[in-house]
Amino acid sequence: MSKPTIGFMGLGLMGGAMVGRLQDQGYAMNVIANRTRTYVDQAIARGATEVSTSKELAEASDIVMLCMDTSANVEARMRGADGVIAGLKPGAVVIDFGTSLPASTKALGDEVAAAGGQYLDAPLGRTPSHAKDGLLNIMGSGDKDAFDKVKPVLDDLGENVFHLGALGSGHTIKLINNFFGMTVANAMAEAFAMADVAGVPRQDLYDVVSAGPLKSGMMDFVKGYAVDGDPNQLAFAIKNAAKDVGYYAQMASDAGVESIMSKCALTALSTARDAGQADDMVSQMVDFYADRFKG
């Protein structure tokens, strides 16, 4: 069987790596520029076709993939006279790889279905370097037949590809995952800063804590900066962490409950973002806490 033609928008670090992987696997690609051209130009140099509107992308593609930063941007690309929905082929599948609000995902799913297509959410775990090698974790959800239809493509992108149930389940689990991870990262960042206040070497703190049940990958990522000076072991910007934790709190509110634990992490991340650390990595929250403790 011939491979489906794929349309991709959102060629940042992650999306660019994913497009490169798909091209390595022999897929015909249509791409559209969003914010920067670096990875779009790389894809074109390898044979991808550039289009100028989201509608054109959909008209030329069997599968449309989005790797955008916010639900608002996903909605803007999906809706309108020049949006994806307006150009969908009958039976086309749209996949949102970003971290979006489940309520937005479900609403878009209804609109895509009304236009004769199918919508899946498939947020991602791991990093662009994993994407380059087809080793992502993919949290898919939505119509099972549609998922099965595109699973061979997802298998080319991911090492662990899950189907998690009804549309929105993937985004729900991703938001819970990121809330938990960012809460742990902030707790560890403050712990290192508190060690400074108390006159305890950060390395000693790490050695003791990591010898017990609290040891985790997230701890090691934060230690990578706090002790070793490398902020990129956790290549996730503070502005994106604040967005995701904010989405988690919004998801809770939409469900009629109030999150307690997210408030501290969201306050810290939002304050750091607004104070000039938006593009710093999450592990650099150590500096945020250390500066506050200095008064």
Disulfide bonds with the S-S distance in Angstrom:
none
